[in-house]
Amino acid sequence: MDREHLQPWYDKWLAEHKDTDLIYAGAGSKQPQLGQVHFVRDYLAGVVWADVPYDKRPLAPPRECKETAIVIGEHTSKSVRLPVYSLERPDLGIRFVCRYNYHDWNVSVVAERDVLTDLRGFPLDYWRDEERQRHAGGYKPENGSWGYCFFQGFPDELRFGPYAENKRRFSMCVGSDYELFTLVWLVMRDMRAGR
């Protein structure tokens, strides 16, 4: 899939599903919607772009809206086509790639320098059995997945091991919007401060 700004992707998704009753897509609404798009567009992107005044943010063509996220892939969960998001700040050397499948978020962090944020409380390493097998030379993650990281829709080059292995390119699974928001907020705070 080519890169596409989130809002135009979502406009097309809404048009495709306008007469569809998608029980997993709506949030009690009579109109289909993807709550995760609203979360990424309205909250998560706000954290990523917090230090840039709204009128200075790049435009997302073809609509005259401000850039929030890019859709770089798709996957299907509960028979609903869902996006893989990329929230990018090249000026700070940081990128978050994530997807939600109605159970959890998988996120890959790509940074130009080590992320030194205190991330205690997040899954930062392999599970113990995976770690034992890895050190014994017998651990082979199926399709690049490990732990709860399954990477549906992720481009291959954005599937990483845990933070403990590489502080510039790592992936993790988080269980809720709150955890993802907290992760992005913490990392962005430190990136802006040059830490």
Sequence and secondary structure as in RCSB ss.txt:
>XXXX:A:sequence
MDREHLQPWYDKWLAEHKDTDLIYAGAGSKQPQLGQVHFVRDYLAGVVWADVPYDKRPLAPPRECKETAIVIGEH
TSKSVRLPVYSLERPDLGIRFVCRYNYHDWNVSVVAERDVLTDLRGFPLDYWRDEERQRHAGGYKPENGSWGYCF
FQGFPDELRFGPYAENKRRFSMCVGSDYELFTLVWLVMRDMRAGR
>XXXX:A:secstr
   EEHHHHHHHHHHHTTT   TTT SS SS   HHHHHIIIIIHHHHTTTS GGGS EETTTTEE   EEEEEE
EETTEEEEEEEEEETTTTEEEEEEE SS EEEEEEESS      TTS  S  HHHHHHHHTT    GGG BTTB 
 TT  GGG    TTT SSEEEEEESSHHHHHHHHHHHHHHHHTT 
